Amino acid sequence: MTSLTVVGTPGERRVTMFADACVRYGLREPAVLPWTSVLRGRDIPLRPGTLVRIESPGEDAEADALLRGPGEPSRVGGGAAWHAAFTAGTARIRRAVERTPGAVLLSDADEIAVMFDKRLCHARLSAAGVPVPPALPGPVGDYVELRRRMDEAGWGRVFVKPAHGSSASGVIAMQASGDRVKAVTSAELTADGLHNSLRVRSYEDELDVAAIVDLLAGDGLHVERWFPKAGLDGRTIDLRVVVVDGAPTHAVVRASRTPMTNLHLGGERGDLGAVRTRLGPQGWERVTEVCVRAASCFPGSLTAGVDLMIGVDWRSVAVAEVNAFGDLLPRLTGFPGGGAEHLNTYEAQVRAILARRTAAPDTAAHHPAVPAPTGGNAGG
């Protein structure tokens, strides 16, 4: 029987939902290797032949302290330290897999590292011809340099992103003209630094905006020209499209009255059917084709979550980001025509894993066919 190990945070939804999907397909529940154990440098025991899935450390405070160093978990920043510790951890996992007979990584550790560096990810997508917004080249050291380089590029509106951020932490939607500036962000500027907030707020005092940018710049910035996104029912929208083993299977419309559409920041799930109708068959095909191309830049990864922006003309599209762990979409089943209509994102991945095992010549004898999941649709 196929054996799986998940590197993650025990009890966290990503781990339990994947385990539930495995059980539904008749597999044993995966072994769980805590991220905290990996980050402390402890042994990484793996069974021969096991398939190893690397999950996000999530919001576990203990893992966060090991990645970014001690401090208030809500603080913004520390991304460079987080990335260095995380990639060191994934490298340890890869070495453990390499020395375990028959063990296989389900996601390439180097590709995960690139997806967690917005500068490298943007460069990889751009080099492959995937549409992305233009970005300022090279490092941007502080607010003064940012404003100078915006002027040189002729850009009045940009998105300023921490190089290693996630979940829109520290992202700024910024507009500037002369001495007028407006920054929309979920970061709250306090006396002891920046903190994540679930409330998106605006700053229009240039001293505040400069302080926020300067605090973020130490960990590296990625600056893109603002891509004007389409709207529906008075809200700005974009899409998170999950690509599993090269095929787009799930999509969620994220709609918001602010530039940040993230669901945890007040964004809402929009009507995918309405978006597909507005795009038309050719437009929807263009959307999914771009997502496939974006995911194909990471061929060693079973799954990628592509953030896809549709322009205000409803024709142009651009990829905002590709997420290594962009599959946590509870209660979402596959979109019509995607081939995973009754499966959640984790069930679709387990099915793909089993299909790979079935196709592999050395395992075909043990896995003659991909079984159907048992029970009703979990739906997250």
Secondary structure as a PSIPRED ss2 file (coil, helix, strand):
# PSIPRED VFORMAT (PSIPRED V4.0)

   1 M C   1.000  0.000  0.000
   2 T C   1.000  0.000  0.000
   3 S C   1.000  0.000  0.000
   4 L E   0.000  0.000  1.000
   5 T E   0.000  0.000  1.000
   6 V E   0.000  0.000  1.000
   7 V E   0.000  0.000  1.000
   8 G E   0.000  0.000  1.000
   9 T C   1.000  0.000  0.000
  10 P C   1.000  0.000  0.000
  11 G C   1.000  0.000  0.000
  12 E C   1.000  0.000  0.000
  13 R H   0.000  1.000  0.000
  14 R H   0.000  1.000  0.000
  15 V H   0.000  1.000  0.000
  16 T H   0.000  1.000  0.000
  17 M H   0.000  1.000  0.000
  18 F H   0.000  1.000  0.000
  19 A H   0.000  1.000  0.000
  20 D H   0.000  1.000  0.000
  21 A H   0.000  1.000  0.000
  22 C H   0.000  1.000  0.000
  23 V H   0.000  1.000  0.000
  24 R H   0.000  1.000  0.000
  25 Y C   1.000  0.000  0.000
  26 G C   1.000  0.000  0.000
  27 L C   1.000  0.000  0.000
  28 R C   1.000  0.000  0.000
  29 E C   1.000  0.000  0.000
  30 P C   1.000  0.000  0.000
  31 A E   0.000  0.000  1.000
  32 V E   0.000  0.000  1.000
  33 L E   0.000  0.000  1.000
  34 P E   0.000  0.000  1.000
  35 W H   0.000  1.000  0.000
  36 T H   0.000  1.000  0.000
  37 S H   0.000  1.000  0.000
  38 V H   0.000  1.000  0.000
  39 L H   0.000  1.000  0.000
  40 R C   1.000  0.000  0.000
  41 G C   1.000  0.000  0.000
  42 R C   1.000  0.000  0.000
  43 D C   1.000  0.000  0.000
  44 I C   1.000  0.000  0.000
  45 P C   1.000  0.000  0.000
  46 L C   1.000  0.000  0.000
  47 R C   1.000  0.000  0.000
  48 P C   1.000  0.000  0.000
  49 G C   1.000  0.000  0.000
  50 T C   1.000  0.000  0.000
  51 L E   0.000  0.000  1.000
  52 V E   0.000  0.000  1.000
  53 R E   0.000  0.000  1.000
  54 I E   0.000  0.000  1.000
  55 E C   1.000  0.000  0.000
  56 S C   1.000  0.000  0.000
  57 P C   1.000  0.000  0.000
  58 G C   1.000  0.000  0.000
  59 E C   1.000  0.000  0.000
  60 D C   1.000  0.000  0.000
  61 A H   0.000  1.000  0.000
  62 E H   0.000  1.000  0.000
  63 A H   0.000  1.000  0.000
  64 D H   0.000  1.000  0.000
  65 A H   0.000  1.000  0.000
  66 L H   0.000  1.000  0.000
  67 L H   0.000  1.000  0.000
  68 R H   0.000  1.000  0.000
  69 G C   1.000  0.000  0.000
  70 P C   1.000  0.000  0.000
  71 G C   1.000  0.000  0.000
  72 E C   1.000  0.000  0.000
  73 P C   1.000  0.000  0.000
  74 S C   1.000  0.000  0.000
  75 R E   0.000  0.000  1.000
  76 V C   1.000  0.000  0.000
  77 G C   1.000  0.000  0.000
  78 G C   1.000  0.000  0.000
  79 G H   0.000  1.000  0.000
  80 A H   0.000  1.000  0.000
  81 A H   0.000  1.000  0.000
  82 W H   0.000  1.000  0.000
  83 H H   0.000  1.000  0.000
  84 A H   0.000  1.000  0.000
  85 A H   0.000  1.000  0.000
  86 F H   0.000  1.000  0.000
  87 T H   0.000  1.000  0.000
  88 A H   0.000  1.000  0.000
  89 G H   0.000  1.000  0.000
  90 T H   0.000  1.000  0.000
  91 A H   0.000  1.000  0.000
  92 R H   0.000  1.000  0.000
  93 I H   0.000  1.000  0.000
  94 R H   0.000  1.000  0.000
  95 R H   0.000  1.000  0.000
  96 A H   0.000  1.000  0.000
  97 V H   0.000  1.000  0.000
  98 E H   0.000  1.000  0.000
  99 R C   1.000  0.000  0.000
 100 T C   1.000  0.000  0.000
 101 P C   1.000  0.000  0.000
 102 G C   1.000  0.000  0.000
 103 A C   1.000  0.000  0.000
 104 V E   0.000  0.000  1.000
 105 L E   0.000  0.000  1.000
 106 L C   1.000  0.000  0.000
 107 S E   0.000  0.000  1.000
 108 D C   1.000  0.000  0.000
 109 A H   0.000  1.000  0.000
 110 D H   0.000  1.000  0.000
 111 E H   0.000  1.000  0.000
 112 I H   0.000  1.000  0.000
 113 A H   0.000  1.000  0.000
 114 V H   0.000  1.000  0.000
 115 M H   0.000  1.000  0.000
 116 F C   1.000  0.000  0.000
 117 D C   1.000  0.000  0.000
 118 K H   0.000  1.000  0.000
 119 R H   0.000  1.000  0.000
 120 L H   0.000  1.000  0.000
 121 C H   0.000  1.000  0.000
 122 H H   0.000  1.000  0.000
 123 A H   0.000  1.000  0.000
 124 R H   0.000  1.000  0.000
 125 L H   0.000  1.000  0.000
 126 S H   0.000  1.000  0.000
 127 A H   0.000  1.000  0.000
 128 A C   1.000  0.000  0.000
 129 G C   1.000  0.000  0.000
 130 V C   1.000  0.000  0.000
 131 P C   1.000  0.000  0.000
 132 V C   1.000  0.000  0.000
 133 P C   1.000  0.000  0.000
 134 P C   1.000  0.000  0.000
 135 A E   0.000  0.000  1.000
 136 L C   1.000  0.000  0.000
 137 P C   1.000  0.000  0.000
 138 G C   1.000  0.000  0.000
 139 P C   1.000  0.000  0.000
 140 V C   1.000  0.000  0.000
 141 G C   1.000  0.000  0.000
 142 D C   1.000  0.000  0.000
 143 Y H   0.000  1.000  0.000
 144 V H   0.000  1.000  0.000
 145 E H   0.000  1.000  0.000
 146 L H   0.000  1.000  0.000
 147 R H   0.000  1.000  0.000
 148 R H   0.000  1.000  0.000
 149 R H   0.000  1.000  0.000
 150 M H   0.000  1.000  0.000
 151 D H   0.000  1.000  0.000
 152 E H   0.000  1.000  0.000
 153 A H   0.000  1.000  0.000
 154 G C   1.000  0.000  0.000
 155 W C   1.000  0.000  0.000
 156 G C   1.000  0.000  0.000
 157 R E   0.000  0.000  1.000
 158 V E   0.000  0.000  1.000
 159 F E   0.000  0.000  1.000
 160 V E   0.000  0.000  1.000
 161 K E   0.000  0.000  1.000
 162 P E   0.000  0.000  1.000
 163 A C   1.000  0.000  0.000
 164 H C   1.000  0.000  0.000
 165 G C   1.000  0.000  0.000
 166 S C   1.000  0.000  0.000
 167 S C   1.000  0.000  0.000
 168 A C   1.000  0.000  0.000
 169 S C   1.000  0.000  0.000
 170 G C   1.000  0.000  0.000
 171 V C   1.000  0.000  0.000
 172 I E   0.000  0.000  1.000
 173 A E   0.000  0.000  1.000
 174 M E   0.000  0.000  1.000
 175 Q E   0.000  0.000  1.000
 176 A E   0.000  0.000  1.000
 177 S E   0.000  0.000  1.000
 178 G C   1.000  0.000  0.000
 179 D C   1.000  0.000  0.000
 180 R E   0.000  0.000  1.000
 181 V E   0.000  0.000  1.000
 182 K E   0.000  0.000  1.000
 183 A E   0.000  0.000  1.000
 184 V E   0.000  0.000  1.000
 185 T E   0.000  0.000  1.000
 186 S E   0.000  0.000  1.000
 187 A E   0.000  0.000  1.000
 188 E E   0.000  0.000  1.000
 189 L E   0.000  0.000  1.000
 190 T E   0.000  0.000  1.000
 191 A C   1.000  0.000  0.000
 192 D C   1.000  0.000  0.000
 193 G E   0.000  0.000  1.000
 194 L E   0.000  0.000  1.000
 195 H E   0.000  0.000  1.000
 196 N E   0.000  0.000  1.000
 197 S E   0.000  0.000  1.000
 198 L E   0.000  0.000  1.000
 199 R E   0.000  0.000  1.000
 200 V E   0.000  0.000  1.000
 201 R E   0.000  0.000  1.000
 202 S E   0.000  0.000  1.000
 203 Y E   0.000  0.000  1.000
 204 E C   1.000  0.000  0.000
 205 D C   1.000  0.000  0.000
 206 E H   0.000  1.000  0.000
 207 L H   0.000  1.000  0.000
 208 D H   0.000  1.000  0.000
 209 V H   0.000  1.000  0.000
 210 A H   0.000  1.000  0.000
 211 A H   0.000  1.000  0.000
 212 I H   0.000  1.000  0.000
 213 V H   0.000  1.000  0.000
 214 D H   0.000  1.000  0.000
 215 L H   0.000  1.000  0.000
 216 L H   0.000  1.000  0.000
 217 A H   0.000  1.000  0.000
 218 G C   1.000  0.000  0.000
 219 D C   1.000  0.000  0.000
 220 G C   1.000  0.000  0.000
 221 L E   0.000  0.000  1.000
 222 H E   0.000  0.000  1.000
 223 V E   0.000  0.000  1.000
 224 E E   0.000  0.000  1.000
 225 R E   0.000  0.000  1.000
 226 W C   1.000  0.000  0.000
 227 F C   1.000  0.000  0.000
 228 P C   1.000  0.000  0.000
 229 K E   0.000  0.000  1.000
 230 A C   1.000  0.000  0.000
 231 G E   0.000  0.000  1.000
 232 L E   0.000  0.000  1.000
 233 D C   1.000  0.000  0.000
 234 G C   1.000  0.000  0.000
 235 R E   0.000  0.000  1.000
 236 T E   0.000  0.000  1.000
 237 I E   0.000  0.000  1.000
 238 D E   0.000  0.000  1.000
 239 L E   0.000  0.000  1.000
 240 R E   0.000  0.000  1.000
 241 V E   0.000  0.000  1.000
 242 V E   0.000  0.000  1.000
 243 V E   0.000  0.000  1.000
 244 V E   0.000  0.000  1.000
 245 D C   1.000  0.000  0.000
 246 G C   1.000  0.000  0.000
 247 A E   0.000  0.000  1.000
 248 P E   0.000  0.000  1.000
 249 T E   0.000  0.000  1.000
 250 H E   0.000  0.000  1.000
 251 A E   0.000  0.000  1.000
 252 V E   0.000  0.000  1.000
 253 V E   0.000  0.000  1.000
 254 R E   0.000  0.000  1.000
 255 A E   0.000  0.000  1.000
 256 S E   0.000  0.000  1.000
 257 R C   1.000  0.000  0.000
 258 T C   1.000  0.000  0.000
 259 P C   1.000  0.000  0.000
 260 M C   1.000  0.000  0.000
 261 T C   1.000  0.000  0.000
 262 N C   1.000  0.000  0.000
 263 L H   0.000  1.000  0.000
 264 H H   0.000  1.000  0.000
 265 L H   0.000  1.000  0.000
 266 G C   1.000  0.000  0.000
 267 G C   1.000  0.000  0.000
 268 E E   0.000  0.000  1.000
 269 R E   0.000  0.000  1.000
 270 G C   1.000  0.000  0.000
 271 D C   1.000  0.000  0.000
 272 L H   0.000  1.000  0.000
 273 G H   0.000  1.000  0.000
 274 A H   0.000  1.000  0.000
 275 V H   0.000  1.000  0.000
 276 R H   0.000  1.000  0.000
 277 T H   0.000  1.000  0.000
 278 R H   0.000  1.000  0.000
 279 L H   0.000  1.000  0.000
 280 G H   0.000  1.000  0.000
 281 P H   0.000  1.000  0.000
 282 Q H   0.000  1.000  0.000
 283 G H   0.000  1.000  0.000
 284 W H   0.000  1.000  0.000
 285 E H   0.000  1.000  0.000
 286 R H   0.000  1.000  0.000
 287 V H   0.000  1.000  0.000
 288 T H   0.000  1.000  0.000
 289 E H   0.000  1.000  0.000
 290 V H   0.000  1.000  0.000
 291 C H   0.000  1.000  0.000
 292 V H   0.000  1.000  0.000
 293 R H   0.000  1.000  0.000
 294 A H   0.000  1.000  0.000
 295 A H   0.000  1.000  0.000
 296 S H   0.000  1.000  0.000
 297 C C   1.000  0.000  0.000
 298 F C   1.000  0.000  0.000
 299 P C   1.000  0.000  0.000
 300 G C   1.000  0.000  0.000
 301 S E   0.000  0.000  1.000
 302 L C   1.000  0.000  0.000
 303 T E   0.000  0.000  1.000
 304 A E   0.000  0.000  1.000
 305 G E   0.000  0.000  1.000
 306 V E   0.000  0.000  1.000
 307 D E   0.000  0.000  1.000
 308 L E   0.000  0.000  1.000
 309 M E   0.000  0.000  1.000
 310 I E   0.000  0.000  1.000
 311 G E   0.000  0.000  1.000
 312 V C   1.000  0.000  0.000
 313 D C   1.000  0.000  0.000
 314 W C   1.000  0.000  0.000
 315 R C   1.000  0.000  0.000
 316 S C   1.000  0.000  0.000
 317 V E   0.000  0.000  1.000
 318 A E   0.000  0.000  1.000
 319 V E   0.000  0.000  1.000
 320 A E   0.000  0.000  1.000
 321 E E   0.000  0.000  1.000
 322 V E   0.000  0.000  1.000
 323 N E   0.000  0.000  1.000
 324 A C   1.000  0.000  0.000
 325 F C   1.000  0.000  0.000
 326 G C   1.000  0.000  0.000
 327 D C   1.000  0.000  0.000
 328 L C   1.000  0.000  0.000
 329 L C   1.000  0.000  0.000
 330 P C   1.000  0.000  0.000
 331 R C   1.000  0.000  0.000
 332 L C   1.000  0.000  0.000
 333 T C   1.000  0.000  0.000
 334 G C   1.000  0.000  0.000
 335 F C   1.000  0.000  0.000
 336 P C   1.000  0.000  0.000
 337 G C   1.000  0.000  0.000
 338 G C   1.000  0.000  0.000
 339 G C   1.000  0.000  0.000
 340 A C   1.000  0.000  0.000
 341 E C   1.000  0.000  0.000
 342 H C   1.000  0.000  0.000
 343 L C   1.000  0.000  0.000
 344 N C   1.000  0.000  0.000
 345 T H   0.000  1.000  0.000
 346 Y H   0.000  1.000  0.000
 347 E H   0.000  1.000  0.000
 348 A H   0.000  1.000  0.000
 349 Q H   0.000  1.000  0.000
 350 V H   0.000  1.000  0.000
 351 R H   0.000  1.000  0.000
 352 A H   0.000  1.000  0.000
 353 I H   0.000  1.000  0.000
 354 L H   0.000  1.000  0.000
 355 A H   0.000  1.000  0.000
 356 R H   0.000  1.000  0.000
 357 R H   0.000  1.000  0.000
 358 T H   0.000  1.000  0.000
 359 A H   0.000  1.000  0.000
 360 A C   1.000  0.000  0.000
 361 P C   1.000  0.000  0.000
 362 D C   1.000  0.000  0.000
 363 T C   1.000  0.000  0.000
 364 A C   1.000  0.000  0.000
 365 A C   1.000  0.000  0.000
 366 H C   1.000  0.000  0.000
 367 H C   1.000  0.000  0.000
 368 P C   1.000  0.000  0.000
 369 A C   1.000  0.000  0.000
 370 V C   1.000  0.000  0.000
 371 P C   1.000  0.000  0.000
 372 A C   1.000  0.000  0.000
 373 P C   1.000  0.000  0.000
 374 T C   1.000  0.000  0.000
 375 G C   1.000  0.000  0.000
 376 G C   1.000  0.000  0.000
 377 N C   1.000  0.000  0.000
 378 A C   1.000  0.000  0.000
 379 G C   1.000  0.000  0.000
 380 G C   1.000  0.000  0.000
